[in-house]
Amino acid sequence: MTEKQLTALYKRYNKKYFDNELPAEVPVRLVDMGNTNSCGLTTLFAEPGLSLHTIYLDSNLVEHDVFLKFTLLHEMVHVKQRPSDNENAHGQKFDEEMLRLAFRGAFRGIW
């Protein structure tokens, strides 16, 4: 999968599973994450009235569409959640959102 395909998938998932509630333009970048034990990462640059997210996915997974799709959905939950400083990024709210996606069929065929 290419960055262009992943960006199109982000837009499709945003419409289908997040009701277009996520920012419309979030760059999806493929980067070599090396030995980070991570397949994806979402960054946020925030100023009053401005929030800019970027989703990074491990470029070593470009031949594994299923895993890239799952990881993209995972990172999109981080875009939606924006946890506070004292909240676990993979805590209860994150789990509830992943379950909501599962019930909406987001993981059908990929998990």
N, CA, C and O atoms as a printed pandas DataFrame, in Angstrom:
     atom_number atom_name residue_name chain_id  residue_number  x_coord  y_coord  z_coord
0              1         N          MET        A               1    0.840   -1.193    0.000
1              2        CA          MET        A               1    0.000    0.000    0.000
2              3         C          MET        A               1    0.875    1.243    0.000
3              4         O          MET        A               1    1.949    1.263    0.602
4              5         N          THR        A               2    0.409    2.264   -0.673
5              6        CA          THR        A               2    1.134    3.527   -0.748
6              7         C          THR        A               2    0.526    4.540    0.225
7              8         O          THR        A               2   -0.564    4.325    0.755
8              9         N          GLU        A               3    1.243    5.651    0.455
9             10        CA          GLU        A               3    0.707    6.711    1.299
10            11         C          GLU        A               3   -0.585    7.269    0.701
11            12         O          GLU        A               3   -1.519    7.595    1.433
12            13         N          LYS        A               4   -0.638    7.377   -0.616
13            14        CA          LYS        A               4   -1.839    7.883   -1.284
14            15         C          LYS        A               4   -3.023    6.948   -1.029
15            16         O          LYS        A               4   -4.128    7.412   -0.747
16            17         N          GLN        A               5   -2.800    5.642   -1.125
17            18        CA          GLN        A               5   -3.871    4.678   -0.863
18            19         C          GLN        A               5   -4.297    4.723    0.598
19            20         O          GLN        A               5   -5.487    4.634    0.900
20            21         N          LEU        A               6   -3.340    4.860    1.504
21            22        CA          LEU        A               6   -3.657    4.914    2.932
22            23         C          LEU        A               6   -4.421    6.188    3.289
23            24         O          LEU        A               6   -5.310    6.162    4.140
24            25         N          THR        A               7   -4.080    7.294    2.645
25            26        CA          THR        A               7   -4.804    8.544    2.873
26            27         C          THR        A               7   -6.242    8.422    2.377
27            28         O          THR        A               7   -7.167    8.909    3.028
28            29         N          ALA        A               8   -6.433    7.780    1.238
29            30        CA          ALA        A               8   -7.789    7.541    0.726
30            31         C          ALA        A               8   -8.558    6.621    1.671
31            32         O          ALA        A               8   -9.752    6.818    1.895
32            33         N          LEU        A               9   -7.885    5.630    2.218
33            34        CA          LEU        A               9   -8.516    4.714    3.170
34            35         C          LEU        A               9   -8.903    5.457    4.449
35            36         O          LEU        A               9   -9.970    5.211    5.010
36            37         N          TYR        A              10   -8.036    6.366    4.911
37            38        CA          TYR        A              10   -8.352    7.195    6.081
38            39         C          TYR        A              10   -9.675    7.931    5.834
39            40         O          TYR        A              10  -10.554    7.944    6.696
40            41         N          LYS        A              11   -9.807    8.537    4.660
41            42        CA          LYS        A              11  -11.021    9.297    4.345
42            43         C          LYS        A              11  -12.239    8.383    4.294
43            44         O          LYS        A              11  -13.312    8.743    4.779
44            45         N          ARG        A              12  -12.076    7.207    3.710
45            46        CA          ARG        A              12  -13.185    6.249    3.643
46            47         C          ARG        A              12  -13.587    5.780    5.035
47            48         O          ARG        A              12  -14.775    5.740    5.355
48            49         N          TYR        A              13  -12.609    5.426    5.867
49            50        CA          TYR        A              13  -12.895    4.986    7.239
50            51         C          TYR        A              13  -13.511    6.124    8.058
51            52         O          TYR        A              13  -14.413    5.891    8.862
52            53         N          ASN        A              14  -13.030    7.344    7.859
53            54        CA          ASN        A              14  -13.572    8.485    8.586
54            55         C          ASN        A              14  -15.070    8.627    8.298
55            56         O          ASN        A              14  -15.869    8.853    9.207
56            57         N          LYS        A              15  -15.431    8.492    7.036
57            58        CA          LYS        A              15  -16.844    8.607    6.651
58            59         C          LYS        A              15  -17.653    7.418    7.165
59            60         O          LYS        A              15  -18.722    7.602    7.747
60            61         N          LYS        A              16  -17.156    6.207    6.955
61            62        CA          LYS        A              16  -17.921    5.001    7.244
62            63         C          LYS        A              16  -18.009    4.657    8.726
63            64         O          LYS        A              16  -19.063    4.232    9.197
64            65         N          TYR        A              17  -16.926    4.833    9.461
65            66        CA          TYR        A              17  -16.893    4.367   10.852
66            67         C          TYR        A              17  -16.834    5.489   11.891
67            68         O          TYR        A              17  -17.126    5.260   13.065
68            69         N          PHE        A              18  -16.459    6.700   11.466
69            70        CA          PHE        A              18  -16.352    7.801   12.418
70            71         C          PHE        A              18  -17.327    8.931   12.079
71            72         O          PHE        A              18  -17.260    9.999   12.687
72            73         N          ASP        A              19  -18.233    8.712   11.116
73            74        CA          ASP        A              19  -19.239    9.691   10.721
74            75         C          ASP        A              19  -18.631   11.060   10.377
75            76         O          ASP        A              19  -19.217   12.105   10.661
76            77         N          ASN        A              20  -17.456   11.027    9.764
77            78        CA          ASN        A              20  -16.716   12.240    9.367
78            79         C          ASN        A              20  -16.434   13.186   10.534
79            80         O          ASN        A              20  -16.324   14.397   10.344
80            81         N          GLU        A              21  -16.317   12.627   11.745
81            82        CA          GLU        A              21  -16.033   13.451   12.920
82            83         C          GLU        A              21  -14.543   13.737   13.092
83            84         O          GLU        A              21  -14.172   14.652   13.828
84            85         N          LEU        A              22  -13.694   12.971   12.428
85            86        CA          LEU        A              22  -12.255   13.214   12.512
86            87         C          LEU        A              22  -11.877   14.323   11.530
87            88         O          LEU        A              22  -12.620   14.596   10.587
88            89         N          PRO        A              23  -10.725   14.962   11.747
89            90        CA          PRO        A              23  -10.290   15.968   10.769
90            91         C          PRO        A              23  -10.220   15.355    9.370
91            92         O          PRO        A              23   -9.786   14.215    9.205
92            93         N          ALA        A              24  -10.646   16.116    8.375
93            94        CA          ALA        A              24  -10.695   15.609    7.002
94            95         C          ALA        A              24   -9.300   15.384    6.420
95            96         O          ALA        A              24   -9.090   14.445    5.652
96            97         N          GLU        A              25   -8.362   16.229    6.780
97            98        CA          GLU        A              25   -7.015   16.155    6.209
98            99         C          GLU        A              25   -5.997   15.785    7.277
99           100         O          GLU        A              25   -5.469   16.650    7.976
100          101         N          VAL        A              26   -5.731   14.505    7.391
101          102        CA          VAL        A              26   -4.687   14.016    8.293
102          103         C          VAL        A              26   -3.676   13.259    7.448
103          104         O          VAL        A              26   -4.017   12.232    6.861
104          105         N          PRO        A              27   -2.449   13.737    7.373
105          106        CA          PRO        A              27   -1.449   13.025    6.583
106          107         C          PRO        A              27   -1.191   11.632    7.158
107          108         O          PRO        A              27   -1.097   11.453    8.372
108          109         N          VAL        A              28   -1.078   10.651    6.261
109          110        CA          VAL        A              28   -0.695    9.290    6.650
110          111         C          VAL        A              28    0.640    9.028    5.985
111          112         O          VAL        A              28    0.744    9.026    4.758
112          113         N          ARG        A              29    1.662    8.808    6.801
113          114        CA          ARG        A              29    3.026    8.651    6.304
114          115         C          ARG        A              29    3.562    7.269    6.620
115          116         O          ARG        A              29    3.313    6.719    7.693
116          117         N          LEU        A              30    4.298    6.717    5.672
117          118        CA          LEU        A              30    5.002    5.448    5.871
118          119         C          LEU        A              30    6.440    5.767    6.244
119          120         O          LEU        A              30    7.146    6.443    5.496
120          121         N          VAL        A              31    6.873    5.280    7.400
121          122        CA          VAL        A              31    8.242    5.508    7.864
122          123         C          VAL        A              31    8.800    4.212    8.435
123          124         O          VAL        A              31    8.054    3.365    8.926
124          125         N          ASP        A              32   10.093    4.069    8.365
125          126        CA          ASP        A              32   10.747    2.898    8.954
126          127         C          ASP        A              32   10.809    3.106   10.461
127          128         O          ASP        A              32   11.543    3.969   10.944
128          129         N          MET        A              33   10.049    2.325   11.194
129          130        CA          MET        A              33   10.011    2.458   12.648
130          131         C          MET        A              33   11.067    1.601   13.330
131          132         O          MET        A              33   11.155    1.572   14.557
132          133         N          GLY        A              34   11.868    0.902   12.528
133          134        CA          GLY        A              34   12.997    0.156   13.063
134          135         C          GLY        A              34   12.639   -0.746   14.216
135          136         O          GLY        A              34   11.720   -1.560   14.121
136          137         N          ASN        A              35   13.359   -0.601   15.295
137          138        CA          ASN        A              35   13.193   -1.464   16.469
138          139         C          ASN        A              35   12.393   -0.794   17.572
139          140         O          ASN        A              35   12.711   -0.953   18.751
140          141         N          THR        A              36   11.373   -0.056   17.210
141          142        CA          THR        A              36   10.595    0.670   18.218
142          143         C          THR        A              36    9.510   -0.180   18.863
143          144         O          THR        A              36    8.860    0.269   19.807
144          145         N          ASN        A              37    9.301   -1.398   18.372
145          146        CA          ASN        A              37    8.205   -2.254   18.848
146          147         C          ASN        A              37    6.854   -1.601   18.623
147          148         O          ASN        A              37    5.903   -1.842   19.365
148          149         N          SER        A              38    6.779   -0.775   17.596
149          150        CA          SER        A              38    5.532   -0.091   17.274
150          151         C          SER        A              38    5.281   -0.198   15.782
151          152         O          SER        A              38    6.211   -0.160   14.976
152          153         N          CYS        A              39    4.013   -0.333   15.427
153          154        CA          CYS        A              39    3.623   -0.396   14.017
154          155         C          CYS        A              39    3.007    0.914   13.563
155          156         O          CYS        A              39    2.834    1.149   12.367
156          157         N          GLY        A              40    2.676    1.764   14.523
157          158        CA          GLY        A              40    2.051    3.034   14.190
158          159         C          GLY        A              40    2.218    4.047   15.301
159          160         O          GLY        A              40    2.499    3.704   16.449
160          161         N          LEU        A              41    2.038    5.303   14.932
161          162        CA          LEU        A              41    2.182    6.400   15.880
162          163         C          LEU        A              41    1.361    7.572   15.363
163          164         O          LEU        A              41    1.347    7.848   14.163
164          165         N          THR        A              42    0.688    8.248   16.259
165          166        CA          THR        A              42   -0.049    9.453   15.895
166          167         C          THR        A              42    0.518   10.615   16.682
167          168         O          THR        A              42    0.662   10.541   17.902
168          169         N          THR        A              43    0.841   11.693   15.975
169          170        CA          THR        A              43    1.347   12.884   16.643
170          171         C          THR        A              43    0.293   13.977   16.542
171          172         O          THR        A              43   -0.558   13.971   15.653
172          173         N          LEU        A              44    0.374   14.906   17.471
173          174        CA          LEU        A              44   -0.560   16.025   17.504
174          175         C          LEU        A              44    0.206   17.296   17.806
175          176         O          LEU        A              44    0.917   17.387   18.808
176          177         N          PHE        A              45    0.056   18.266   16.939
177          178        CA          PHE        A              45    0.543   19.620   17.189
178          179         C          PHE        A              45   -0.681   20.452   17.500
179          180         O          PHE        A              45   -1.572   20.587   16.661
180          181         N          ALA        A              46   -0.733   21.009   18.690
181          182        CA          ALA        A              46   -1.940   21.738   19.100
182          183         C          ALA        A              46   -1.590   23.147   19.570
183          184         O          ALA        A              46   -0.669   23.358   20.359
184          185         N          GLU        A              47   -2.342   24.075   19.068
185          186        CA          GLU        A              47   -2.320   25.471   19.481
186          187         C          GLU        A              47   -3.790   25.850   19.714
187          188         O          GLU        A              47   -4.677   25.164   19.206
188          189         N          PRO        A              48   -4.064   26.901   20.454
189          190        CA          PRO        A              48   -5.468   27.299   20.616
190          191         C          PRO        A              48   -6.147   27.476   19.255
191          192         O          PRO        A              48   -5.714   28.280   18.429
192          193         N          GLY        A              49   -7.205   26.716   19.044
193          194        CA          GLY        A              49   -7.960   26.785   17.797
194          195         C          GLY        A              49   -7.359   26.009   16.636
195          196         O          GLY        A              49   -7.891   26.056   15.526
196          197         N          LEU        A              50   -6.256   25.291   16.869
197          198        CA          LEU        A              50   -5.603   24.564   15.786
198          199         C          LEU        A              50   -5.076   23.230   16.297
199          200         O          LEU        A              50   -4.325   23.185   17.270
200          201         N          SER        A              51   -5.468   22.152   15.644
201          202        CA          SER        A              51   -4.964   20.817   15.965
202          203         C          SER        A              51   -4.549   20.143   14.671
203          204         O          SER        A              51   -5.364   19.978   13.763
204          205         N          LEU        A              52   -3.294   19.756   14.582
205          206        CA          LEU        A              52   -2.783   19.094   13.392
206          207         C          LEU        A              52   -2.244   17.718   13.769
207          208         O          LEU        A              52   -1.276   17.601   14.520
208          209         N          HIS        A              53   -2.878   16.695   13.243
209          210        CA          HIS        A              53   -2.454   15.326   13.494
210          211         C          HIS        A              53   -1.652   14.813   12.302
211          212         O          HIS        A              53   -1.833   15.269   11.172
212          213         N          THR        A              54   -0.770   13.867   12.569
213          214        CA          THR        A              54   -0.105   13.085   11.529
214          215         C          THR        A              54   -0.084   11.649   12.012
215          216         O          THR        A              54    0.245   11.374   13.166
216          217         N          ILE        A              55   -0.439   10.730   11.114
217          218        CA          ILE        A              55   -0.388    9.304   11.423
218          219         C          ILE        A              55    0.818    8.720   10.710
219          220         O          ILE        A              55    0.992    8.905    9.505
220          221         N          TYR        A              56    1.651    8.010   11.467
221          222        CA          TYR        A              56    2.822    7.330   10.918
222          223         C          TYR        A              56    2.598    5.826   11.030
223          224         O          TYR        A              56    2.234    5.317   12.090
224          225         N          LEU        A              57    2.821    5.122    9.917
225          226        CA          LEU        A              57    2.716    3.668    9.897
226          227         C          LEU        A              57    4.049    3.089    9.453
227          228         O          LEU        A              57    4.760    3.689    8.646
228          229         N          ASP        A              58    4.379    1.928    9.979
229          230        CA          ASP        A              58    5.674    1.308    9.690
230          231         C          ASP        A              58    5.757    0.890    8.226
231          232         O          ASP        A              58    4.949    0.092    7.754
232          233         N          SER        A              59    6.728    1.428    7.520
233          234        CA          SER        A              59    6.904    1.125    6.093
234          235         C          SER        A              59    7.283   -0.325    5.849
235          236         O          SER        A              59    7.171   -0.804    4.721
236          237         N          ASN        A              60    7.725   -1.027    6.865
237          238        CA          ASN        A              60    8.060   -2.440    6.719
238          239         C          ASN        A              60    6.813   -3.307    6.543
239          240         O          ASN        A              60    6.914   -4.504    6.275
240          241         N          LEU        A              61    5.639   -2.694    6.696
241          242        CA          LEU        A              61    4.382   -3.437    6.586
242          243         C          LEU        A              61    3.667   -3.211    5.254
243          244         O          LEU        A              61    2.518   -3.629    5.106
244          245         N          VAL        A              62    4.311   -2.563    4.281
245          246        CA          VAL        A              62    3.613   -2.217    3.040
246          247         C          VAL        A              62    3.106   -3.437    2.282
247          248         O          VAL        A              62    2.189   -3.315    1.469
248          249         N          GLU        A              63    3.668   -4.578    2.524
249          250        CA          GLU        A              63    3.203   -5.796    1.856
250          251         C          GLU        A              63    2.117   -6.514    2.658
251          252         O          GLU        A              63    1.654   -7.581    2.256
252          253         N          HIS        A              64    1.715   -5.942    3.774
253          254        CA          HIS        A              64    0.741   -6.571    4.675
254          255         C          HIS        A              64   -0.468   -5.652    4.842
255          256         O          HIS        A              64   -0.645   -5.026    5.887
256          257         N          ASP        A              65   -1.294   -5.579    3.799
257          258        CA          ASP        A              65   -2.439   -4.665    3.791
258          259         C          ASP        A              65   -3.349   -4.829    5.000
259          260         O          ASP        A              65   -3.815   -3.841    5.567
260          261         N          VAL        A              66   -3.600   -6.062    5.394
261          262        CA          VAL        A              66   -4.509   -6.319    6.513
262          263         C          VAL        A              66   -3.972   -5.661    7.788
263          264         O          VAL        A              66   -4.721   -5.014    8.520
264          265         N          PHE        A              67   -2.702   -5.824    8.042
265          266        CA          PHE        A              67   -2.123   -5.255    9.254
266          267         C          PHE        A              67   -2.074   -3.731    9.166
267          268         O          PHE        A              67   -2.291   -3.050   10.169
268          269         N          LEU        A              68   -1.795   -3.188    7.984
269          270        CA          LEU        A              68   -1.806   -1.735    7.824
270          271         C          LEU        A              68   -3.198   -1.171    8.074
271          272         O          LEU        A              68   -3.329   -0.132    8.722
272          273         N          LYS        A              69   -4.234   -1.826    7.578
273          274        CA          LYS        A              69   -5.605   -1.364    7.783
274          275         C          LYS        A              69   -5.965   -1.363    9.271
275          276         O          LYS        A              69   -6.544   -0.402    9.778
276          277         N          PHE        A              70   -5.616   -2.451    9.962
277          278        CA          PHE        A              70   -5.899   -2.533   11.393
278          279         C          PHE        A              70   -5.168   -1.418   12.139
279          280         O          PHE        A              70   -5.746   -0.750   12.996
280          281         N          THR        A              71   -3.895   -1.224   11.806
281          282        CA          THR        A              71   -3.097   -0.210   12.495
282          283         C          THR        A              71   -3.607    1.190   12.181
283          284         O          THR        A              71   -3.593    2.059   13.053
284          285         N          LEU        A              72   -4.055    1.424   10.956
285          286        CA          LEU        A              72   -4.620    2.722   10.610
286          287         C          LEU        A              72   -5.861    3.005   11.458
287          288         O          LEU        A              72   -6.005    4.104   11.992
288          289         N          LEU        A              73   -6.749    2.032   11.583
289          290        CA          LEU        A              73   -7.936    2.216   12.427
290          291         C          LEU        A              73   -7.537    2.483   13.879
291          292         O          LEU        A              73   -8.121    3.346   14.535
292          293         N          HIS        A              74   -6.560    1.757   14.372
293          294        CA          HIS        A              74   -6.045    1.950   15.729
294          295         C          HIS        A              74   -5.583    3.404   15.909
295          296         O          HIS        A              74   -5.923    4.054   16.897
296          297         N          GLU        A              75   -4.811    3.895   14.950
297          298        CA          GLU        A              75   -4.292    5.266   15.052
298          299         C          GLU        A              75   -5.397    6.297   14.895
299          300         O          GLU        A              75   -5.323    7.376   15.483
300          301         N          MET        A              76   -6.411    5.985   14.118
301          302        CA          MET        A              76   -7.543    6.895   13.974
302          303         C          MET        A              76   -8.297    7.048   15.291
303          304         O          MET        A              76   -8.862    8.108   15.562
304          305         N          VAL        A              77   -8.310    6.010   16.101
305          306        CA          VAL        A              77   -8.911    6.121   17.433
306          307         C          VAL        A              77   -8.126    7.134   18.254
307          308         O          VAL        A              77   -8.719    7.913   19.000
308          309         N          HIS        A              78   -6.806    7.136   18.130
309          310        CA          HIS        A              78   -6.002    8.136   18.844
310          311         C          HIS        A              78   -6.325    9.545   18.359
311          312         O          HIS        A              78   -6.357   10.480   19.159
312          313         N          VAL        A              79   -6.564    9.709   17.064
313          314        CA          VAL        A              79   -6.958   11.022   16.539
314          315         C          VAL        A              79   -8.274   11.455   17.183
315          316         O          VAL        A              79   -8.427   12.615   17.568
316          317         N          LYS        A              80   -9.205   10.544   17.298
317          318        CA          LYS        A              80  -10.508   10.863   17.888
318          319         C          LYS        A              80  -10.407   11.156   19.378
319          320         O          LYS        A              80  -11.048   12.089   19.863
320          321         N          GLN        A              81   -9.627   10.391   20.102
321          322        CA          GLN        A              81   -9.624   10.445   21.558
322          323         C          GLN        A              81   -8.880   11.626   22.148
323          324         O          GLN        A              81   -9.390   12.296   23.046
324          325         N          ARG        A              82   -7.696   11.884   21.661
325          326        CA          ARG        A              82   -6.855   12.942   22.231
326          327         C          ARG        A              82   -6.886   12.896   23.763
327          328         O          ARG        A              82   -7.458   13.774   24.408
328          329         N          PRO        A              83   -6.260   11.856   24.337
329          330        CA          PRO        A              83   -6.317   11.693   25.796
330          331         C          PRO        A              83   -5.629   12.836   26.535
331          332         O          PRO        A              83   -4.699   13.464   26.029
332          333         N          SER        A              84   -6.114   13.083   27.744
333          334        CA          SER        A              84   -5.499   14.115   28.581
334          335         C          SER        A              84   -4.152   13.609   29.083
335          336         O          SER        A              84   -3.826   12.431   28.942
336          337         N          ASP        A              85   -3.383   14.505   29.663
337          338        CA          ASP        A              85   -2.040   14.158   30.127
338          339         C          ASP        A              85   -2.037   13.044   31.166
339          340         O          ASP        A              85   -1.079   12.273   31.236
340          341         N          ASN        A              86   -3.089   12.945   31.971
341          342        CA          ASN        A              86   -3.106   11.933   33.028
342          343         C          ASN        A              86   -3.947   10.713   32.656
343          344         O          ASN        A              86   -4.315    9.930   33.532
344          345         N          GLU        A              87   -4.256   10.541   31.370
345          346        CA          GLU        A              87   -5.042    9.404   30.913
346          347         C          GLU        A              87   -4.183    8.491   30.056
347          348         O          GLU        A              87   -3.395    8.955   29.232
348          349         N          ASN        A              88   -4.340    7.205   30.252
349          350        CA          ASN        A              88   -3.614    6.214   29.468
350          351         C          ASN        A              88   -4.138    6.234   28.032
351          352         O          ASN        A              88   -5.344    6.132   27.807
352          353         N          ALA        A              89   -3.231    6.367   27.063
353          354        CA          ALA        A              89   -3.628    6.413   25.653
354          355         C          ALA        A              89   -4.308    5.126   25.204
355          356         O          ALA        A              89   -5.046    5.124   24.218
356          357         N          HIS        A              90   -4.063    4.032   25.920
357          358        CA          HIS        A              90   -4.694    2.747   25.598
358          359         C          HIS        A              90   -5.544    2.268   26.772
359          360         O          HIS        A              90   -5.567    1.079   27.093
360          361         N          GLY        A              91   -6.224    3.189   27.392
361          362        CA          GLY        A              91   -7.055    2.873   28.552
362          363         C          GLY        A              91   -8.473    2.474   28.176
363          364         O          GLY        A              91   -8.740    2.048   27.053
364          365         N          GLN        A              92   -9.363    2.618   29.126
365          366        CA          GLN        A              92  -10.745    2.184   28.961
366          367         C          GLN        A              92  -11.451    2.888   27.799
367          368         O          GLN        A              92  -12.161    2.240   27.031
368          369         N          LYS        A              93  -11.267    4.197   27.659
369          370        CA          LYS        A              93  -11.927    4.919   26.568
370          371         C          LYS        A              93  -11.434    4.424   25.208
371          372         O          LYS        A              93  -12.213    4.301   24.263
372          373         N          PHE        A              94  -10.149    4.146   25.122
373          374        CA          PHE        A              94   -9.590    3.603   23.877
374          375         C          PHE        A              94  -10.222    2.246   23.573
375          376         O          PHE        A              94  -10.659    1.996   22.450
376          377         N          ASP        A              95  -10.266    1.374   24.578
377          378        CA          ASP        A              95  -10.857    0.036   24.394
378          379         C          ASP        A              95  -12.322    0.130   23.972
379          380         O          ASP        A              95  -12.763   -0.615   23.097
380          381         N          GLU        A              96  -13.068    1.028   24.578
381          382        CA          GLU        A              96  -14.481    1.196   24.234
382          383         C          GLU        A              96  -14.646    1.643   22.780
383          384         O          GLU        A              96  -15.561    1.197   22.087
384          385         N          GLU        A              97  -13.764    2.516   22.331
385          386        CA          GLU        A              97  -13.842    2.979   20.942
386          387         C          GLU        A              97  -13.465    1.853   19.977
387          388         O          GLU        A              97  -14.086    1.718   18.923
388          389         N          MET        A              98  -12.475    1.058   20.314
389          390        CA          MET        A              98  -12.111   -0.081   19.460
390          391         C          MET        A              98  -13.273   -1.076   19.386
391          392         O          MET        A              98  -13.538   -1.636   18.323
392          393         N          LEU        A              99  -13.959   -1.296   20.496
393          394        CA          LEU        A              99  -15.127   -2.178   20.491
394          395         C          LEU        A              99  -16.261   -1.596   19.652
395          396         O          LEU        A              99  -16.948   -2.327   18.938
396          397         N          ARG        A             100  -16.454   -0.291   19.737
397          398        CA          ARG        A             100  -17.483    0.363   18.924
398          399         C          ARG        A             100  -17.194    0.126   17.446
399          400         O          ARG        A             100  -18.100   -0.179   16.671
400          401         N          LEU        A             101  -15.929    0.268   17.060
401          402        CA          LEU        A             101  -15.549    0.020   15.664
402          403         C          LEU        A             101  -15.802   -1.431   15.273
403          404         O          LEU        A             101  -16.278   -1.715   14.174
404          405         N          ALA        A             102  -15.480   -2.339   16.180
405          406        CA          ALA        A             102  -15.705   -3.768   15.900
406          407         C          ALA        A             102  -17.191   -4.036   15.674
407          408         O          ALA        A             102  -17.552   -4.766   14.752
408          409         N          PHE        A             103  -18.051   -3.458   16.500
409          410        CA          PHE        A             103  -19.488   -3.666   16.350
410          411         C          PHE        A             103  -20.023   -3.036   15.059
411          412         O          PHE        A             103  -21.033   -3.489   14.518
412          413         N          ARG        A             104  -19.359   -2.014   14.577
413          414        CA          ARG        A             104  -19.772   -1.384   13.307
414          415         C          ARG        A             104  -19.202   -2.125   12.099
415          416         O          ARG        A             104  -19.495   -1.779   10.954
416          417         N          GLY        A             105  -18.384   -3.147   12.363
417          418        CA          GLY        A             105  -17.856   -3.968   11.272
418          419         C          GLY        A             105  -16.534   -3.497   10.704
419          420         O          GLY        A             105  -16.110   -3.989    9.658
420          421         N          ALA        A             106  -15.874   -2.566   11.357
421          422        CA          ALA        A             106  -14.626   -2.001   10.828
422          423         C          ALA        A             106  -13.523   -3.048   10.670
423          424         O          ALA        A             106  -12.673   -2.922    9.789
424          425         N          PHE        A             107  -13.530   -4.058   11.500
425          426        CA          PHE        A             107  -12.451   -5.055   11.486
426          427         C          PHE        A             107  -12.836   -6.332   10.738
427          428         O          PHE        A             107  -12.046   -7.275   10.680
428          429         N          ARG        A             108  -14.023   -6.370   10.175
429          430        CA          ARG        A             108  -14.462   -7.557    9.435
430          431         C          ARG        A             108  -13.482   -7.835    8.303
431          432         O          ARG        A             108  -13.235   -6.978    7.455
432          433         N          GLY        A             109  -12.932   -9.032    8.301
433          434        CA          GLY        A             109  -11.985   -9.424    7.266
434          435         C          GLY        A             109  -10.541   -9.047    7.533
435          436         O          GLY        A             109   -9.638   -9.452    6.801
436          437         N          ILE        A             110  -10.324   -8.258    8.598
437          438        CA          ILE        A             110   -8.936   -7.890    8.923
438          439         C          ILE        A             110   -8.551   -8.276   10.342
439          440         O          ILE        A             110   -7.384   -8.168   10.720
440          441         N          TRP        A             111   -9.554   -8.741   11.158
441          442        CA          TRP        A             111   -9.230   -9.154   12.534
442          443         C          TRP        A             111  -10.159  -10.240   12.968
443          444         O          TRP        A             111  -10.056  -10.728   14.093
